């Protein structure tokens, strides 16, 4: 490969990585705006989340096409091929995070239009949002730096998110049993909590892909101990 071709190839790979981080920034905005729409019952903010989702989807298609062209024209091997595979998986998870944020925005729209008999309390939801945002940021930072050392931290936070989801579910079931009038709103909040739990899962996936790219080790579906050992070795 000539020096000119090599530089062009490197530029193509860097462009793909930059678009992935751009997608990451958009989905983080979606999460922030979705929570704001929910807490403030702001239908306009919810609409912004849904509009952002169209941008996220368009970027996913664009990056997918870029990766296909690189594979066809450059025939990448070893580390470069792993990176392309990781990018394709990462944008799928980012797109799904955007979908979950959009679901939360739609719940916010319904709340903003309804005459509620129950004022939702979003303490657990706020805590979950804080955690999943930190997980996503850490995973994207690991992607940008090609640094797998924080993957175990993201996995631990995912366990915290799962526990908070279970706690929110227990609390909401109690509300519904005590006052059947709260059932409709409680179920909506439960759907929000489930979306946040799924966002945490997707952020964890992204962190695990970094281990695969950097170390060549697939740490999906492994224990936290194994994940930590592979990520830091």
LUMVO-990262 format. One record per residue (C-alpha): residue number from 1; residue in one letter; x, y, z. Coordinates in steps of 0.02 Angstrom, whole numbers, always signed. Example, Ala and Ser with C-alpha at 12.3 -4.5 7.8 and 13.67 -1.06 7.14 Angstrom:
# residues 2
+-----+---+--------+--------+--------+
|   k | r |     xx |     yy |     zz |
+-----+---+--------+--------+--------+
|   1 | a |   +615 |   -225 |   +390 |
|   2 | s |   +684 |    -53 |   +357 |
+-----+---+--------+--------+--------+
END
This chain:
# residues 233
+-----+---+--------+--------+--------+
|   k | r |     xx |     yy |     zz |
+-----+---+--------+--------+--------+
|   1 | x |     +0 |     +0 |     +0 |
|   2 | x |    +72 |   +170 |    -51 |
|   3 | x |    +94 |   +309 |    +76 |
|   4 | x |    -45 |   +410 |     -7 |
|   5 | x |   -165 |   +261 |     -6 |
|   6 | x |   -118 |   +223 |   +174 |
|   7 | x |   -157 |   +402 |   +230 |
|   8 | x |   -322 |   +398 |   +137 |
|   9 | x |   -366 |   +233 |   +220 |
|  10 | x |   -322 |   +302 |   +392 |
|  11 | x |   -430 |   +454 |   +356 |
|  12 | x |   -578 |   +342 |   +310 |
|  13 | x |   -561 |   +244 |   +473 |
|  14 | x |   -548 |   +404 |   +574 |
|  15 | x |   -701 |   +476 |   +487 |
|  16 | x |   -802 |   +321 |   +536 |
|  17 | x |   -744 |   +333 |   +717 |
|  18 | x |   -790 |   +519 |   +721 |
|  19 | x |   -966 |   +481 |   +659 |
|  20 | x |   -988 |   +349 |   +794 |
|  21 | x |   -942 |   +479 |   +926 |
|  22 | x |  -1061 |   +602 |   +844 |
|  23 | x |  -1200 |   +472 |   +859 |
|  24 | x |  -1152 |   +448 |  +1041 |
|  25 | x |  -1168 |   +634 |  +1074 |
|  26 | x |  -1340 |   +637 |   +994 |
|  27 | x |  -1408 |   +491 |  +1095 |
|  28 | x |  -1341 |   +568 |  +1255 |
|  29 | x |  -1438 |   +726 |  +1211 |
|  30 | x |  -1591 |   +618 |  +1184 |
|  31 | x |  -1574 |   +543 |  +1358 |
|  32 | x |  -1554 |   +715 |  +1439 |
|  33 | x |  -1700 |   +792 |  +1345 |
|  34 | x |  -1811 |   +640 |  +1376 |
|  35 | x |  -1788 |   +655 |  +1564 |
|  36 | x |  -1818 |   +842 |  +1558 |
|  37 | x |  -1977 |   +814 |  +1455 |
|  38 | x |  -2037 |   +684 |  +1581 |
|  39 | x |  -2002 |   +783 |  +1740 |
|  40 | x |  -2066 |   +949 |  +1672 |
|  41 | x |  -2209 |   +871 |  +1571 |
|  42 | x |  -2137 |   +966 |  +1422 |
|  43 | x |  -2213 |   +905 |  +1258 |
|  44 | x |  -2100 |  +1019 |  +1155 |
|  45 | x |  -1944 |   +944 |  +1233 |
|  46 | x |  -2013 |   +770 |  +1200 |
|  47 | x |  -2036 |   +817 |  +1017 |
|  48 | x |  -1851 |   +868 |  +1011 |
|  49 | x |  -1802 |   +692 |  +1067 |
|  50 | x |  -1907 |   +616 |   +928 |
|  51 | x |  -1830 |   +734 |   +799 |
|  52 | x |  -1654 |   +689 |   +858 |
|  53 | x |  -1697 |   +506 |   +831 |
|  54 | x |  -1712 |   +537 |   +644 |
|  55 | x |  -1534 |   +608 |   +644 |
|  56 | x |  -1470 |   +457 |   +742 |
|  57 | x |  -1552 |   +336 |   +620 |
|  58 | x |  -1480 |   +429 |   +470 |
|  59 | x |  -1306 |   +423 |   +546 |
|  60 | x |  -1322 |   +236 |   +578 |
|  61 | x |  -1362 |   +205 |   +394 |
|  62 | x |  -1218 |   +318 |   +340 |
|  63 | x |  -1089 |   +233 |   +452 |
|  64 | x |  -1152 |    +62 |   +400 |
|  65 | x |  -1126 |   +109 |   +217 |
|  66 | x |   -953 |   +181 |   +254 |
|  67 | x |   -902 |    +18 |   +339 |
|  68 | x |   -965 |    -86 |   +193 |
|  69 | x |   -865 |    +20 |    +71 |
|  70 | x |   -706 |     +6 |   +176 |
|  71 | x |   -723 |   -184 |   +185 |
|  72 | x |   -755 |   -197 |     -3 |
|  73 | x |   -616 |    -79 |    -58 |
|  74 | x |   -483 |    -97 |    +76 |
|  75 | x |   -506 |   -278 |   +132 |
|  76 | x |   -450 |   -237 |   +310 |
|  77 | x |   -364 |   -370 |   +414 |
|  78 | x |   -326 |   -403 |   +597 |
|  79 | x |   -349 |   -249 |   +707 |
|  80 | x |   -430 |   -142 |   +571 |
|  81 | x |   -558 |   -277 |   +533 |
|  82 | x |   -597 |   -294 |   +718 |
|  83 | x |   -623 |   -106 |   +727 |
|  84 | x |   -745 |   -107 |   +581 |
|  85 | x |   -841 |   -252 |   +660 |
|  86 | x |   -846 |   -159 |   +826 |
|  87 | x |   -908 |     +0 |   +742 |
|  88 | x |  -1052 |    -93 |   +658 |
|  89 | x |  -1103 |   -170 |   +825 |
|  90 | x |  -1081 |     -5 |   +919 |
|  91 | x |  -1193 |    +96 |   +802 |
|  92 | x |  -1328 |    -37 |   +820 |
|  93 | x |  -1323 |    -16 |  +1010 |
|  94 | x |  -1321 |   +174 |   +995 |
|  95 | x |  -1472 |   +170 |   +880 |
|  96 | x |  -1564 |    +62 |  +1006 |
|  97 | x |  -1520 |   +182 |  +1146 |
|  98 | x |  -1598 |   +319 |  +1040 |
|  99 | x |  -1754 |   +212 |  +1019 |
| 100 | x |  -1769 |   +189 |  +1208 |
| 101 | x |  -1748 |   +376 |  +1238 |
| 102 | x |  -1886 |   +405 |  +1109 |
| 103 | x |  -2000 |   +285 |  +1203 |
| 104 | x |  -1971 |   +389 |  +1361 |
| 105 | x |  -2011 |   +548 |  +1264 |
| 106 | x |  -2176 |   +473 |  +1205 |
| 107 | x |  -2221 |   +432 |  +1386 |
| 108 | x |  -2182 |   +614 |  +1428 |
| 109 | x |  -2300 |   +669 |  +1289 |
| 110 | x |  -2439 |   +560 |  +1357 |
| 111 | x |  -2413 |   +626 |  +1534 |
| 112 | x |  -2415 |   +806 |  +1471 |
| 113 | x |  -2584 |   +778 |  +1388 |
| 114 | x |  -2669 |   +679 |  +1527 |
| 115 | x |  -2772 |   +732 |  +1677 |
| 116 | x |  -2672 |   +639 |  +1809 |
| 117 | x |  -2740 |   +570 |  +1972 |
| 118 | x |  -2562 |   +535 |  +2027 |
| 119 | x |  -2412 |   +650 |  +2029 |
| 120 | x |  -2268 |   +539 |  +1971 |
| 121 | x |  -2114 |   +535 |  +2081 |
| 122 | x |  -1957 |   +520 |  +1976 |
| 123 | x |  -1824 |   +495 |  +2110 |
| 124 | x |  -1776 |   +319 |  +2053 |
| 125 | x |  -1788 |   +373 |  +1871 |
| 126 | x |  -1670 |   +521 |  +1899 |
| 127 | x |  -1544 |   +406 |  +1984 |
| 128 | x |  -1554 |   +281 |  +1841 |
| 129 | x |  -1531 |   +419 |  +1711 |
| 130 | x |  -1376 |   +482 |  +1801 |
| 131 | x |  -1301 |   +308 |  +1801 |
| 132 | x |  -1340 |   +262 |  +1620 |
| 133 | x |  -1274 |   +430 |  +1559 |
| 134 | x |  -1111 |   +399 |  +1652 |
| 135 | x |  -1103 |   +222 |  +1581 |
| 136 | x |  -1129 |   +286 |  +1404 |
| 137 | x |   -999 |   +423 |  +1425 |
| 138 | x |   -872 |   +301 |  +1494 |
| 139 | x |   -904 |   +176 |  +1354 |
| 140 | x |   -888 |   +309 |  +1219 |
| 141 | x |   -731 |   +379 |  +1299 |
| 142 | x |   -659 |   +202 |  +1298 |
| 143 | x |   -705 |   +189 |  +1114 |
| 144 | x |   -623 |   +356 |  +1074 |
| 145 | x |   -463 |   +313 |  +1169 |
| 146 | x |   -461 |   +127 |  +1126 |
| 147 | x |   -446 |    +98 |  +1314 |
| 148 | x |   -528 |    -58 |  +1385 |
| 149 | x |   -477 |    -26 |  +1566 |
| 150 | x |   -646 |    +50 |  +1617 |
| 151 | x |   -754 |    -92 |  +1547 |
| 152 | x |   -772 |   -177 |  +1717 |
| 153 | x |   -827 |    -11 |  +1794 |
| 154 | x |   -966 |     +1 |  +1665 |
| 155 | x |  -1018 |   -179 |  +1701 |
| 156 | x |  -1027 |   -140 |  +1888 |
| 157 | x |  -1135 |    +12 |  +1854 |
| 158 | x |  -1248 |    -96 |  +1747 |
| 159 | x |  -1279 |   -205 |  +1900 |
| 160 | x |  -1326 |    -48 |  +1998 |
| 161 | x |  -1448 |     +3 |  +1861 |
| 162 | x |  -1526 |   -171 |  +1866 |
| 163 | x |  -1547 |   -157 |  +2055 |
| 164 | x |  -1626 |    +16 |  +2039 |
| 165 | x |  -1746 |    -52 |  +1909 |
| 166 | x |  -1799 |   -192 |  +2027 |
| 167 | x |  -1821 |    -65 |  +2167 |
| 168 | x |  -1927 |    +49 |  +2057 |
| 169 | x |  -2033 |   -100 |  +2003 |
| 170 | x |  -2065 |   -151 |  +2185 |
| 171 | x |  -2113 |    +28 |  +2229 |
| 172 | x |  -2231 |    +45 |  +2080 |
| 173 | x |  -2315 |   -121 |  +2117 |
| 174 | x |  -2347 |    -59 |  +2294 |
| 175 | x |  -2427 |   +100 |  +2226 |
| 176 | x |  -2540 |     +0 |  +2111 |
| 177 | x |  -2595 |   -119 |  +2249 |
| 178 | x |  -2632 |    +24 |  +2370 |
| 179 | x |  -2728 |   +131 |  +2245 |
| 180 | x |  -2792 |    +56 |  +2082 |
| 181 | x |  -2811 |   +233 |  +2011 |
| 182 | x |  -2621 |   +241 |  +1998 |
| 183 | x |  -2608 |    +87 |  +1888 |
| 184 | x |  -2604 |   +177 |  +1720 |
| 185 | x |  -2470 |   +304 |  +1770 |
| 186 | x |  -2371 |   +175 |  +1868 |
| 187 | x |  -2362 |    +64 |  +1715 |
| 188 | x |  -2301 |   +211 |  +1610 |
| 189 | x |  -2162 |   +246 |  +1736 |
| 190 | x |  -2119 |    +61 |  +1738 |
| 191 | x |  -2097 |    +67 |  +1549 |
| 192 | x |  -1979 |   +216 |  +1572 |
| 193 | x |  -1877 |   +120 |  +1702 |
| 194 | x |  -1867 |    -30 |  +1585 |
| 195 | x |  -1805 |    +82 |  +1444 |
| 196 | x |  -1668 |   +150 |  +1557 |
| 197 | x |  -1620 |    -27 |  +1609 |
| 198 | x |  -1602 |    -71 |  +1424 |
| 199 | x |  -1499 |    +85 |  +1390 |
| 200 | x |  -1380 |    +24 |  +1526 |
| 201 | x |  -1368 |   -145 |  +1440 |
| 202 | x |  -1325 |    -62 |  +1273 |
| 203 | x |  -1192 |    +48 |  +1354 |
| 204 | x |  -1115 |   -107 |  +1433 |
| 205 | x |  -1114 |   -191 |  +1262 |
| 206 | x |  -1018 |    -44 |  +1187 |
| 207 | x |   -888 |    -55 |  +1326 |
| 208 | x |   -868 |   -242 |  +1295 |
| 209 | x |   -840 |   -213 |  +1108 |
| 210 | x |   -690 |   -105 |  +1153 |
| 211 | x |   -611 |   -255 |  +1242 |
| 212 | x |   -638 |   -358 |  +1084 |
| 213 | x |   -558 |   -226 |   +975 |
| 214 | x |   -409 |   -190 |  +1086 |
| 215 | x |   -375 |   -365 |  +1154 |
| 216 | x |   -458 |   -478 |  +1024 |
| 217 | x |   -556 |   -560 |  +1167 |
| 218 | x |   -745 |   -581 |  +1164 |
| 219 | x |   -803 |   -546 |  +1343 |
| 220 | x |   -990 |   -548 |  +1312 |
| 221 | x |  -1090 |   -661 |  +1428 |
| 222 | x |   -941 |   -686 |  +1545 |
| 223 | x |   -930 |   -656 |  +1733 |
| 224 | x |   -875 |   -487 |  +1801 |
| 225 | x |   -712 |   -565 |  +1864 |
| 226 | x |   -667 |   -633 |  +1692 |
| 227 | x |   -717 |   -469 |  +1609 |
| 228 | x |   -608 |   -369 |  +1728 |
| 229 | x |   -459 |   -485 |  +1704 |
| 230 | x |   -470 |   -478 |  +1513 |
| 231 | x |   -501 |   -290 |  +1508 |
| 232 | x |   -351 |   -247 |  +1617 |
| 233 | x |   -228 |   -381 |  +1560 |
+-----+---+--------+--------+--------+
END
